[in-house]
């Protein structure tokens, strides 16, 4: 139980809806008895992984678009992210809210070369 508590405390709050639902996955895997329950767990895991990977892809596209815009501006700039994309492990507890809210964009600081 300590690991679950650690994950809840250390998750990055603005992205809390994009972590794996550790508690539900843990309870589901410990109660596996039949093939049907195993299939249900696999489906639940796939949903969680799709949510996490979808979020990572959206952040990647957001940063890629921002860099493209800055390059069109005629000057090259070094880009520094003010906060990290992922500060905590990806396996964290989430409330089951669908669709999850869209997180705020990452602030970016441009430093001329």
Jmol script that loads the backbone (N, CA, C; Angstrom):
load data "model"
ATOM      1  N   UNK A   1       0.816  -1.196   0.000  1.00  0.00           N
ATOM      2  CA  UNK A   1       0.000   0.000   0.000  1.00  0.00           C
ATOM      3  C   UNK A   1       0.865   1.268   0.000  1.00  0.00           C
ATOM      4  N   UNK A   2       2.083   1.175   0.484  1.00  0.00           N
ATOM      5  CA  UNK A   2       2.944   2.357   0.522  1.00  0.00           C
ATOM      6  C   UNK A   2       3.265   2.877  -0.871  1.00  0.00           C
ATOM      7  N   UNK A   3       3.445   1.973  -1.844  1.00  0.00           N
ATOM      8  CA  UNK A   3       3.755   2.392  -3.210  1.00  0.00           C
ATOM      9  C   UNK A   3       2.610   3.214  -3.790  1.00  0.00           C
ATOM     10  N   UNK A   4       1.396   2.749  -3.576  1.00  0.00           N
ATOM     11  CA  UNK A   4       0.219   3.461  -4.078  1.00  0.00           C
ATOM     12  C   UNK A   4       0.138   4.864  -3.464  1.00  0.00           C
ATOM     13  N   UNK A   5       0.419   4.970  -2.188  1.00  0.00           N
ATOM     14  CA  UNK A   5       0.390   6.270  -1.512  1.00  0.00           C
ATOM     15  C   UNK A   5       1.482   7.186  -2.070  1.00  0.00           C
ATOM     16  N   UNK A   6       2.661   6.629  -2.295  1.00  0.00           N
ATOM     17  CA  UNK A   6       3.772   7.391  -2.868  1.00  0.00           C
ATOM     18  C   UNK A   6       3.377   7.967  -4.227  1.00  0.00           C
ATOM     19  N   UNK A   7       2.738   7.145  -5.050  1.00  0.00           N
ATOM     20  CA  UNK A   7       2.336   7.595  -6.376  1.00  0.00           C
ATOM     21  C   UNK A   7       1.318   8.731  -6.304  1.00  0.00           C
ATOM     22  N   UNK A   8       0.362   8.614  -5.416  1.00  0.00           N
ATOM     23  CA  UNK A   8      -0.653   9.668  -5.286  1.00  0.00           C
ATOM     24  C   UNK A   8      -0.030  10.986  -4.847  1.00  0.00           C
ATOM     25  N   UNK A   9       0.899  10.922  -3.936  1.00  0.00           N
ATOM     26  CA  UNK A   9       1.523  12.136  -3.401  1.00  0.00           C
ATOM     27  C   UNK A   9       2.451  12.792  -4.417  1.00  0.00           C
ATOM     28  N   UNK A  10       3.149  12.002  -5.227  1.00  0.00           N
ATOM     29  CA  UNK A  10       4.185  12.529  -6.111  1.00  0.00           C
ATOM     30  C   UNK A  10       3.770  12.749  -7.555  1.00  0.00           C
ATOM     31  N   UNK A  11       2.526  12.563  -7.863  1.00  0.00           N
ATOM     32  CA  UNK A  11       2.115  12.805  -9.254  1.00  0.00           C
ATOM     33  C   UNK A  11       2.093  14.302  -9.543  1.00  0.00           C
ATOM     34  N   UNK A  12       2.284  14.626 -10.799  1.00  0.00           N
ATOM     35  CA  UNK A  12       2.288  16.017 -11.248  1.00  0.00           C
ATOM     36  C   UNK A  12       0.834  16.440 -11.438  1.00  0.00           C
ATOM     37  N   UNK A  13       0.347  17.304 -10.558  1.00  0.00           N
ATOM     38  CA  UNK A  13      -1.081  17.621 -10.460  1.00  0.00           C
ATOM     39  C   UNK A  13      -1.752  18.066 -11.765  1.00  0.00           C
ATOM     40  N   UNK A  14      -1.153  18.956 -12.573  1.00  0.00           N
ATOM     41  CA  UNK A  14      -1.851  19.356 -13.806  1.00  0.00           C
ATOM     42  C   UNK A  14      -2.079  18.205 -14.782  1.00  0.00           C
ATOM     43  N   UNK A  15      -1.310  17.140 -14.658  1.00  0.00           N
ATOM     44  CA  UNK A  15      -1.445  16.018 -15.588  1.00  0.00           C
ATOM     45  C   UNK A  15      -2.051  14.790 -14.914  1.00  0.00           C
ATOM     46  N   UNK A  16      -2.696  14.962 -13.784  1.00  0.00           N
ATOM     47  CA  UNK A  16      -3.150  13.816 -13.006  1.00  0.00           C
ATOM     48  C   UNK A  16      -4.135  12.912 -13.745  1.00  0.00           C
ATOM     49  N   UNK A  17      -4.862  13.420 -14.706  1.00  0.00           N
ATOM     50  CA  UNK A  17      -5.824  12.592 -15.441  1.00  0.00           C
ATOM     51  C   UNK A  17      -5.166  11.761 -16.537  1.00  0.00           C
ATOM     52  N   UNK A  18      -3.889  11.925 -16.729  1.00  0.00           N
ATOM     53  CA  UNK A  18      -3.191  11.238 -17.814  1.00  0.00           C
ATOM     54  C   UNK A  18      -2.241  10.153 -17.324  1.00  0.00           C
ATOM     55  N   UNK A  19      -2.321   9.809 -16.062  1.00  0.00           N
ATOM     56  CA  UNK A  19      -1.529   8.716 -15.514  1.00  0.00           C
ATOM     57  C   UNK A  19      -2.323   7.414 -15.588  1.00  0.00           C
ATOM     58  N   UNK A  20      -1.619   6.297 -15.502  1.00  0.00           N
ATOM     59  CA  UNK A  20      -2.303   5.016 -15.404  1.00  0.00           C
ATOM     60  C   UNK A  20      -3.076   4.974 -14.097  1.00  0.00           C
ATOM     61  N   UNK A  21      -4.218   4.301 -14.105  1.00  0.00           N
ATOM     62  CA  UNK A  21      -5.023   4.156 -12.897  1.00  0.00           C
ATOM     63  C   UNK A  21      -4.491   2.962 -12.109  1.00  0.00           C
ATOM     64  N   UNK A  22      -3.464   3.210 -11.333  1.00  0.00           N
ATOM     65  CA  UNK A  22      -2.751   2.149 -10.627  1.00  0.00           C
ATOM     66  C   UNK A  22      -3.668   1.359  -9.702  1.00  0.00           C
ATOM     67  N   UNK A  23      -4.501   2.051  -8.947  1.00  0.00           N
ATOM     68  CA  UNK A  23      -5.348   1.379  -7.958  1.00  0.00           C
ATOM     69  C   UNK A  23      -6.311   0.387  -8.619  1.00  0.00           C
ATOM     70  N   UNK A  24      -6.982   0.813  -9.664  1.00  0.00           N
ATOM     71  CA  UNK A  24      -7.932  -0.072 -10.344  1.00  0.00           C
ATOM     72  C   UNK A  24      -7.201  -1.222 -11.036  1.00  0.00           C
ATOM     73  N   UNK A  25      -6.076  -0.929 -11.680  1.00  0.00           N
ATOM     74  CA  UNK A  25      -5.314  -1.996 -12.336  1.00  0.00           C
ATOM     75  C   UNK A  25      -4.793  -3.011 -11.315  1.00  0.00           C
ATOM     76  N   UNK A  26      -4.332  -2.521 -10.192  1.00  0.00           N
ATOM     77  CA  UNK A  26      -3.815  -3.405  -9.144  1.00  0.00           C
ATOM     78  C   UNK A  26      -4.921  -4.308  -8.609  1.00  0.00           C
ATOM     79  N   UNK A  27      -6.077  -3.727  -8.310  1.00  0.00           N
ATOM     80  CA  UNK A  27      -7.194  -4.523  -7.802  1.00  0.00           C
ATOM     81  C   UNK A  27      -7.672  -5.534  -8.843  1.00  0.00           C
ATOM     82  N   UNK A  28      -7.666  -5.132 -10.084  1.00  0.00           N
ATOM     83  CA  UNK A  28      -8.113  -6.014 -11.162  1.00  0.00           C
ATOM     84  C   UNK A  28      -7.168  -7.199 -11.343  1.00  0.00           C
ATOM     85  N   UNK A  29      -5.881  -6.944 -11.283  1.00  0.00           N
ATOM     86  CA  UNK A  29      -4.917  -8.032 -11.509  1.00  0.00           C
ATOM     87  C   UNK A  29      -4.863  -8.998 -10.320  1.00  0.00           C
ATOM     88  N   UNK A  30      -5.109  -8.509  -9.122  1.00  0.00           N
ATOM     89  CA  UNK A  30      -5.079  -9.405  -7.959  1.00  0.00           C
ATOM     90  C   UNK A  30      -6.324 -10.277  -7.870  1.00  0.00           C
ATOM     91  N   UNK A  31      -7.400  -9.891  -8.559  1.00  0.00           N
ATOM     92  CA  UNK A  31      -8.632 -10.679  -8.489  1.00  0.00           C
ATOM     93  C   UNK A  31      -8.853 -11.553  -9.723  1.00  0.00           C
ATOM     94  N   UNK A  32      -7.831 -11.730 -10.556  1.00  0.00           N
ATOM     95  CA  UNK A  32      -7.976 -12.550 -11.762  1.00  0.00           C
ATOM     96  C   UNK A  32      -8.204 -14.020 -11.401  1.00  0.00           C
ATOM     97  N   UNK A  33      -9.309 -14.580 -11.917  1.00  0.00           N
ATOM     98  CA  UNK A  33      -9.593 -15.996 -11.678  1.00  0.00           C
ATOM     99  C   UNK A  33     -10.023 -16.713 -12.944  1.00  0.00           C
ATOM    100  N   UNK A  34     -10.626 -15.993 -13.853  1.00  0.00           N
ATOM    101  CA  UNK A  34     -11.127 -16.623 -15.074  1.00  0.00           C
ATOM    102  C   UNK A  34     -10.547 -15.926 -16.298  1.00  0.00           C
ATOM    103  N   UNK A  35     -10.724 -16.555 -17.437  1.00  0.00           N
ATOM    104  CA  UNK A  35     -10.263 -15.970 -18.702  1.00  0.00           C
ATOM    105  C   UNK A  35     -11.006 -14.671 -18.982  1.00  0.00           C
ATOM    106  N   UNK A  36     -12.288 -14.625 -18.620  1.00  0.00           N
ATOM    107  CA  UNK A  36     -13.089 -13.421 -18.845  1.00  0.00           C
ATOM    108  C   UNK A  36     -12.526 -12.243 -18.040  1.00  0.00           C
ATOM    109  N   UNK A  37     -12.132 -12.511 -16.794  1.00  0.00           N
ATOM    110  CA  UNK A  37     -11.536 -11.461 -15.965  1.00  0.00           C
ATOM    111  C   UNK A  37     -10.188 -11.024 -16.526  1.00  0.00           C
ATOM    112  N   UNK A  38      -9.439 -11.963 -17.079  1.00  0.00           N
ATOM    113  CA  UNK A  38      -8.153 -11.620 -17.681  1.00  0.00           C
ATOM    114  C   UNK A  38      -8.358 -10.730 -18.907  1.00  0.00           C
ATOM    115  N   UNK A  39      -9.352 -11.068 -19.720  1.00  0.00           N
ATOM    116  CA  UNK A  39      -9.664 -10.244 -20.889  1.00  0.00           C
ATOM    117  C   UNK A  39     -10.110  -8.847 -20.468  1.00  0.00           C
ATOM    118  N   UNK A  40     -10.874  -8.784 -19.386  1.00  0.00           N
ATOM    119  CA  UNK A  40     -11.330  -7.494 -18.864  1.00  0.00           C
ATOM    120  C   UNK A  40     -10.138  -6.651 -18.403  1.00  0.00           C
ATOM    121  N   UNK A  41      -9.175  -7.301 -17.735  1.00  0.00           N
ATOM    122  CA  UNK A  41      -7.976  -6.592 -17.291  1.00  0.00           C
ATOM    123  C   UNK A  41      -7.178  -6.071 -18.479  1.00  0.00           C
ATOM    124  N   UNK A  42      -7.019  -6.910 -19.503  1.00  0.00           N
ATOM    125  CA  UNK A  42      -6.274  -6.484 -20.692  1.00  0.00           C
ATOM    126  C   UNK A  42      -6.933  -5.277 -21.346  1.00  0.00           C
ATOM    127  N   UNK A  43      -8.251  -5.295 -21.402  1.00  0.00           N
ATOM    128  CA  UNK A  43      -8.990  -4.175 -21.984  1.00  0.00           C
ATOM    129  C   UNK A  43      -8.785  -2.904 -21.155  1.00  0.00           C
ATOM    130  N   UNK A  44      -8.856  -3.053 -19.837  1.00  0.00           N
ATOM    131  CA  UNK A  44      -8.646  -1.914 -18.937  1.00  0.00           C
ATOM    132  C   UNK A  44      -7.229  -1.363 -19.076  1.00  0.00           C
ATOM    133  N   UNK A  45      -6.250  -2.238 -19.169  1.00  0.00           N
ATOM    134  CA  UNK A  45      -4.861  -1.816 -19.339  1.00  0.00           C
ATOM    135  C   UNK A  45      -4.674  -1.093 -20.670  1.00  0.00           C
ATOM    136  N   UNK A  46      -5.277  -1.623 -21.736  1.00  0.00           N
ATOM    137  CA  UNK A  46      -5.189  -0.970 -23.046  1.00  0.00           C
ATOM    138  C   UNK A  46      -5.772   0.440 -23.012  1.00  0.00           C
ATOM    139  N   UNK A  47      -6.921   0.603 -22.352  1.00  0.00           N
ATOM    140  CA  UNK A  47      -7.537   1.930 -22.238  1.00  0.00           C
ATOM    141  C   UNK A  47      -6.602   2.897 -21.520  1.00  0.00           C
ATOM    142  N   UNK A  48      -6.014   2.431 -20.423  1.00  0.00           N
ATOM    143  CA  UNK A  48      -5.097   3.278 -19.657  1.00  0.00           C
ATOM    144  C   UNK A  48      -3.867   3.643 -20.474  1.00  0.00           C
ATOM    145  N   UNK A  49      -3.291   2.672 -21.161  1.00  0.00           N
ATOM    146  CA  UNK A  49      -2.098   2.942 -21.965  1.00  0.00           C
ATOM    147  C   UNK A  49      -2.408   3.881 -23.122  1.00  0.00           C
ATOM    148  N   UNK A  50      -3.566   3.721 -23.743  1.00  0.00           N
ATOM    149  CA  UNK A  50      -3.957   4.625 -24.828  1.00  0.00           C
ATOM    150  C   UNK A  50      -4.101   6.058 -24.332  1.00  0.00           C
ATOM    151  N   UNK A  51      -4.653   6.232 -23.125  1.00  0.00           N
ATOM    152  CA  UNK A  51      -4.793   7.572 -22.556  1.00  0.00           C
ATOM    153  C   UNK A  51      -3.413   8.189 -22.312  1.00  0.00           C
ATOM    154  N   UNK A  52      -2.495   7.416 -21.731  1.00  0.00           N
ATOM    155  CA  UNK A  52      -1.148   7.921 -21.436  1.00  0.00           C
ATOM    156  C   UNK A  52      -0.395   8.243 -22.722  1.00  0.00           C
ATOM    157  N   UNK A  53      -0.387   7.306 -23.670  1.00  0.00           N
ATOM    158  CA  UNK A  53       0.351   7.527 -24.910  1.00  0.00           C
ATOM    159  C   UNK A  53      -0.272   8.640 -25.746  1.00  0.00           C
ATOM    160  N   UNK A  54      -1.595   8.768 -25.699  1.00  0.00           N
ATOM    161  CA  UNK A  54      -2.261   9.869 -26.400  1.00  0.00           C
ATOM    162  C   UNK A  54      -1.839  11.214 -25.837  1.00  0.00           C
ATOM    163  N   UNK A  55      -1.719  11.292 -24.525  1.00  0.00           N
ATOM    164  CA  UNK A  55      -1.281  12.528 -23.878  1.00  0.00           C
ATOM    165  C   UNK A  55       0.161  12.850 -24.253  1.00  0.00           C
ATOM    166  N   UNK A  56       1.029  11.848 -24.217  1.00  0.00           N
ATOM    167  CA  UNK A  56       2.434  12.066 -24.582  1.00  0.00           C
ATOM    168  C   UNK A  56       2.538  12.538 -26.027  1.00  0.00           C
ATOM    169  N   UNK A  57       1.777  11.917 -26.910  1.00  0.00           N
ATOM    170  CA  UNK A  57       1.793  12.318 -28.321  1.00  0.00           C
ATOM    171  C   UNK A  57       1.285  13.749 -28.487  1.00  0.00           C
ATOM    172  N   UNK A  58       0.231  14.123 -27.750  1.00  0.00           N
ATOM    173  CA  UNK A  58      -0.289  15.494 -27.870  1.00  0.00           C
ATOM    174  C   UNK A  58       0.734  16.519 -27.383  1.00  0.00           C
ATOM    175  N   UNK A  59       1.458  16.212 -26.316  1.00  0.00           N
ATOM    176  CA  UNK A  59       2.494  17.124 -25.819  1.00  0.00           C
ATOM    177  C   UNK A  59       3.642  17.228 -26.820  1.00  0.00           C
ATOM    178  N   UNK A  60       4.007  16.098 -27.420  1.00  0.00           N
ATOM    179  CA  UNK A  60       5.061  16.095 -28.428  1.00  0.00           C
ATOM    180  C   UNK A  60       4.666  16.983 -29.608  1.00  0.00           C
ATOM    181  N   UNK A  61       3.441  16.826 -30.095  1.00  0.00           N
ATOM    182  CA  UNK A  61       2.973  17.628 -31.226  1.00  0.00           C
ATOM    183  C   UNK A  61       2.906  19.115 -30.854  1.00  0.00           C
ATOM    184  N   UNK A  62       2.514  19.400 -29.619  1.00  0.00           N
ATOM    185  CA  UNK A  62       2.449  20.789 -29.154  1.00  0.00           C
ATOM    186  C   UNK A  62       3.838  21.435 -29.179  1.00  0.00           C
ATOM    187  N   UNK A  63       4.828  20.738 -28.672  1.00  0.00           N
ATOM    188  CA  UNK A  63       6.197  21.267 -28.648  1.00  0.00           C
ATOM    189  C   UNK A  63       6.758  21.368 -30.065  1.00  0.00           C
ATOM    190  N   UNK A  64       6.498  20.351 -30.878  1.00  0.00           N
ATOM    191  CA  UNK A  64       6.953  20.361 -32.267  1.00  0.00           C
ATOM    192  C   UNK A  64       6.355  21.554 -33.016  1.00  0.00           C
ATOM    193  N   UNK A  65       5.075  21.825 -32.817  1.00  0.00           N
ATOM    194  CA  UNK A  65       4.428  22.971 -33.457  1.00  0.00           C
ATOM    195  C   UNK A  65       5.008  24.289 -32.987  1.00  0.00           C
ATOM    196  N   UNK A  66       5.282  24.389 -31.701  1.00  0.00           N
ATOM    197  CA  UNK A  66       5.871  25.613 -31.151  1.00  0.00           C
ATOM    198  C   UNK A  66       7.254  25.854 -31.748  1.00  0.00           C
ATOM    199  N   UNK A  67       8.046  24.812 -31.881  1.00  0.00           N
ATOM    200  CA  UNK A  67       9.376  24.960 -32.486  1.00  0.00           C
ATOM    201  C   UNK A  67       9.272  25.376 -33.953  1.00  0.00           C
ATOM    202  N   UNK A  68       8.311  24.811 -34.670  1.00  0.00           N
ATOM    203  CA  UNK A  68       8.109  25.161 -36.077  1.00  0.00           C
ATOM    204  C   UNK A  68       7.748  26.647 -36.207  1.00  0.00           C
ATOM    205  N   UNK A  69       6.884  27.126 -35.335  1.00  0.00           N
ATOM    206  CA  UNK A  69       6.493  28.540 -35.355  1.00  0.00           C
ATOM    207  C   UNK A  69       7.698  29.429 -35.083  1.00  0.00           C
ATOM    208  N   UNK A  70       8.507  29.052 -34.115  1.00  0.00           N
ATOM    209  CA  UNK A  70       9.677  29.865 -33.776  1.00  0.00           C
ATOM    210  C   UNK A  70      10.710  29.872 -34.897  1.00  0.00           C
ATOM    211  N   UNK A  71      10.854  28.753 -35.604  1.00  0.00           N
ATOM    212  CA  UNK A  71      11.791  28.713 -36.729  1.00  0.00           C
ATOM    213  C   UNK A  71      11.323  29.617 -37.860  1.00  0.00           C
ATOM    214  N   UNK A  72      10.027  29.701 -38.094  1.00  0.00           N
ATOM    215  CA  UNK A  72       9.490  30.567 -39.147  1.00  0.00           C
ATOM    216  C   UNK A  72       9.713  32.041 -38.830  1.00  0.00           C
ATOM    217  N   UNK A  73       9.929  32.350 -37.574  1.00  0.00           N
ATOM    218  CA  UNK A  73      10.127  33.736 -37.165  1.00  0.00           C
ATOM    219  C   UNK A  73      11.440  34.321 -37.653  1.00  0.00           C
ATOM    220  N   UNK A  74      12.283  33.536 -38.292  1.00  0.00           N
ATOM    221  CA  UNK A  74      13.511  34.042 -38.868  1.00  0.00           C
ATOM    222  C   UNK A  74      14.720  33.949 -37.976  1.00  0.00           C
ATOM    223  N   UNK A  75      14.540  33.696 -36.714  1.00  0.00           N
ATOM    224  CA  UNK A  75      15.703  33.579 -35.843  1.00  0.00           C
ATOM    225  C   UNK A  75      15.667  32.223 -35.160  1.00  0.00           C
ATOM    226  N   UNK A  76      16.826  31.690 -34.988  1.00  0.00           N
ATOM    227  CA  UNK A  76      16.912  30.420 -34.287  1.00  0.00           C
ATOM    228  C   UNK A  76      16.989  30.724 -32.797  1.00  0.00           C
ATOM    229  N   UNK A  77      16.351  29.896 -32.032  1.00  0.00           N
ATOM    230  CA  UNK A  77      16.356  30.117 -30.592  1.00  0.00           C
ATOM    231  C   UNK A  77      16.531  28.788 -29.878  1.00  0.00           C
ATOM    232  N   UNK A  78      17.185  28.842 -28.735  1.00  0.00           N
ATOM    233  CA  UNK A  78      17.215  27.669 -27.877  1.00  0.00           C
ATOM    234  C   UNK A  78      15.922  27.707 -27.083  1.00  0.00           C
ATOM    235  N   UNK A  79      15.309  26.576 -26.927  1.00  0.00           N
ATOM    236  CA  UNK A  79      14.039  26.518 -26.211  1.00  0.00           C
ATOM    237  C   UNK A  79      14.251  25.762 -24.910  1.00  0.00           C
ATOM    238  N   UNK A  80      13.806  26.356 -23.832  1.00  0.00           N
ATOM    239  CA  UNK A  80      13.925  25.738 -22.521  1.00  0.00           C
ATOM    240  C   UNK A  80      12.521  25.553 -21.964  1.00  0.00           C
ATOM    241  N   UNK A  81      12.192  24.326 -21.587  1.00  0.00           N
ATOM    242  CA  UNK A  81      10.905  24.085 -20.955  1.00  0.00           C
ATOM    243  C   UNK A  81      11.012  24.514 -19.500  1.00  0.00           C
ATOM    244  N   UNK A  82      10.046  25.292 -19.061  1.00  0.00           N
ATOM    245  CA  UNK A  82      10.086  25.795 -17.698  1.00  0.00           C
ATOM    246  C   UNK A  82       9.849  24.679 -16.695  1.00  0.00           C
ATOM    247  N   UNK A  83       8.993  23.735 -17.043  1.00  0.00           N
ATOM    248  CA  UNK A  83       8.779  22.591 -16.163  1.00  0.00           C
ATOM    249  C   UNK A  83       8.897  21.322 -17.001  1.00  0.00           C
ATOM    250  N   UNK A  84       9.267  20.215 -16.399  1.00  0.00           N
ATOM    251  CA  UNK A  84       9.439  18.982 -17.161  1.00  0.00           C
ATOM    252  C   UNK A  84       8.109  18.447 -17.664  1.00  0.00           C
ATOM    253  N   UNK A  85       8.157  17.686 -18.766  1.00  0.00           N
ATOM    254  CA  UNK A  85       6.941  17.063 -19.286  1.00  0.00           C
ATOM    255  C   UNK A  85       6.383  16.045 -18.299  1.00  0.00           C
ATOM    256  N   UNK A  86       7.256  15.217 -17.768  1.00  0.00           N
ATOM    257  CA  UNK A  86       6.814  14.204 -16.823  1.00  0.00           C
ATOM    258  C   UNK A  86       7.713  14.291 -15.606  1.00  0.00           C
ATOM    259  N   UNK A  87       7.117  14.581 -14.466  1.00  0.00           N
ATOM    260  CA  UNK A  87       7.895  14.728 -13.250  1.00  0.00           C
ATOM    261  C   UNK A  87       7.790  13.495 -12.360  1.00  0.00           C
ATOM    262  N   UNK A  88       6.775  12.707 -12.582  1.00  0.00           N
ATOM    263  CA  UNK A  88       6.543  11.533 -11.755  1.00  0.00           C
ATOM    264  C   UNK A  88       6.439  10.301 -12.651  1.00  0.00           C
ATOM    265  N   UNK A  89       6.490   9.124 -12.071  1.00  0.00           N
ATOM    266  CA  UNK A  89       6.314   7.922 -12.883  1.00  0.00           C
ATOM    267  C   UNK A  89       4.964   7.931 -13.590  1.00  0.00           C
ATOM    268  N   UNK A  90       4.864   7.200 -14.687  1.00  0.00           N
ATOM    269  CA  UNK A  90       3.619   7.171 -15.449  1.00  0.00           C
ATOM    270  C   UNK A  90       2.534   6.335 -14.791  1.00  0.00           C
ATOM    271  N   UNK A  91       2.898   5.437 -13.909  1.00  0.00           N
ATOM    272  CA  UNK A  91       1.901   4.560 -13.305  1.00  0.00           C
ATOM    273  C   UNK A  91       1.378   5.221 -12.039  1.00  0.00           C
ATOM    274  N   UNK A  92       0.258   5.899 -12.160  1.00  0.00           N
ATOM    275  CA  UNK A  92      -0.307   6.599 -11.021  1.00  0.00           C
ATOM    276  C   UNK A  92      -1.808   6.408 -10.957  1.00  0.00           C
ATOM    277  N   UNK A  93      -2.368   6.736  -9.826  1.00  0.00           N
ATOM    278  CA  UNK A  93      -3.794   6.570  -9.614  1.00  0.00           C
ATOM    279  C   UNK A  93      -4.571   7.740 -10.197  1.00  0.00           C
ATOM    280  N   UNK A  94      -5.686   7.437 -10.827  1.00  0.00           N
ATOM    281  CA  UNK A  94      -6.525   8.454 -11.448  1.00  0.00           C
ATOM    282  C   UNK A  94      -7.983   8.203 -11.138  1.00  0.00           C
ATOM    283  N   UNK A  95      -8.766   9.253 -11.032  1.00  0.00           N
ATOM    284  CA  UNK A  95     -10.208   9.025 -11.006  1.00  0.00           C
ATOM    285  C   UNK A  95     -10.649   8.682 -12.427  1.00  0.00           C
ATOM    286  N   UNK A  96     -11.678   7.888 -12.551  1.00  0.00           N
ATOM    287  CA  UNK A  96     -12.151   7.518 -13.886  1.00  0.00           C
ATOM    288  C   UNK A  96     -13.058   8.612 -14.419  1.00  0.00           C
ATOM    289  N   UNK A  97     -12.484   9.584 -15.076  1.00  0.00           N
ATOM    290  CA  UNK A  97     -13.225  10.689 -15.670  1.00  0.00           C
ATOM    291  C   UNK A  97     -12.953  10.661 -17.160  1.00  0.00           C
ATOM    292  N   UNK A  98     -13.999  10.513 -17.952  1.00  0.00           N
ATOM    293  CA  UNK A  98     -13.843  10.488 -19.396  1.00  0.00           C
ATOM    294  C   UNK A  98     -14.765  11.505 -20.012  1.00  0.00           C
ATOM    295  N   UNK A  99     -14.346  12.279 -20.966  1.00  0.00           N
ATOM    296  CA  UNK A  99     -12.957  12.433 -21.365  1.00  0.00           C
ATOM    297  C   UNK A  99     -12.228  13.290 -20.348  1.00  0.00           C
ATOM    298  N   UNK A 100     -10.940  13.093 -20.178  1.00  0.00           N
ATOM    299  CA  UNK A 100     -10.186  13.897 -19.221  1.00  0.00           C
ATOM    300  C   UNK A 100     -10.040  15.325 -19.721  1.00  0.00           C
ATOM    301  N   UNK A 101      -9.920  16.283 -18.796  1.00  0.00           N
ATOM    302  CA  UNK A 101      -9.754  17.673 -19.216  1.00  0.00           C
ATOM    303  C   UNK A 101      -8.418  17.883 -19.917  1.00  0.00           C
ATOM    304  N   UNK A 102      -8.358  18.890 -20.754  1.00  0.00           N
ATOM    305  CA  UNK A 102      -7.132  19.210 -21.485  1.00  0.00           C
ATOM    306  C   UNK A 102      -6.229  20.032 -20.568  1.00  0.00           C
ATOM    307  N   UNK A 103      -4.962  19.625 -20.412  1.00  0.00           N
ATOM    308  CA  UNK A 103      -4.063  20.362 -19.527  1.00  0.00           C
ATOM    309  C   UNK A 103      -3.640  21.679 -20.165  1.00  0.00           C
ATOM    310  N   UNK A 104      -3.187  22.623 -19.333  1.00  0.00           N
ATOM    311  CA  UNK A 104      -2.710  23.892 -19.891  1.00  0.00           C
ATOM    312  C   UNK A 104      -1.426  23.667 -20.679  1.00  0.00           C
ATOM    313  N   UNK A 105      -1.145  24.519 -21.678  1.00  0.00           N
ATOM    314  CA  UNK A 105       0.087  24.353 -22.455  1.00  0.00           C
ATOM    315  C   UNK A 105       1.315  24.634 -21.596  1.00  0.00           C
ATOM    316  N   UNK A 106       2.422  24.031 -21.975  1.00  0.00           N
ATOM    317  CA  UNK A 106       3.679  24.255 -21.265  1.00  0.00           C
ATOM    318  C   UNK A 106       4.214  25.645 -21.577  1.00  0.00           C
ATOM    319  N   UNK A 107       4.645  26.385 -20.562  1.00  0.00           N
ATOM    320  CA  UNK A 107       5.275  27.670 -20.851  1.00  0.00           C
ATOM    321  C   UNK A 107       6.661  27.435 -21.448  1.00  0.00           C
ATOM    322  N   UNK A 108       7.012  28.214 -22.447  1.00  0.00           N
ATOM    323  CA  UNK A 108       8.304  28.062 -23.120  1.00  0.00           C
ATOM    324  C   UNK A 108       9.031  29.401 -23.097  1.00  0.00           C
ATOM    325  N   UNK A 109      10.304  29.350 -22.764  1.00  0.00           N
ATOM    326  CA  UNK A 109      11.129  30.556 -22.749  1.00  0.00           C
ATOM    327  C   UNK A 109      12.096  30.463 -23.916  1.00  0.00           C
ATOM    328  N   UNK A 110      12.190  31.509 -24.700  1.00  0.00           N
ATOM    329  CA  UNK A 110      13.092  31.530 -25.843  1.00  0.00           C
ATOM    330  C   UNK A 110      14.313  32.375 -25.495  1.00  0.00           C
ATOM    331  N   UNK A 111      15.493  31.805 -25.702  1.00  0.00           N
ATOM    332  CA  UNK A 111      16.740  32.524 -25.451  1.00  0.00           C
ATOM    333  C   UNK A 111      17.461  32.656 -26.787  1.00  0.00           C
ATOM    334  N   UNK A 112      17.649  33.867 -27.286  1.00  0.00           N
ATOM    335  CA  UNK A 112      18.334  34.039 -28.576  1.00  0.00           C
ATOM    336  C   UNK A 112      19.740  33.455 -28.530  1.00  0.00           C
ATOM    337  N   UNK A 113      20.146  32.861 -29.639  1.00  0.00           N
ATOM    338  CA  UNK A 113      21.489  32.262 -29.720  1.00  0.00           C
ATOM    339  C   UNK A 113      22.543  33.330 -29.872  1.00  0.00           C
TER     340      UNK A 113
END
end "model"
wireframe off; spacefill off
backbone 0.3
color backbone group
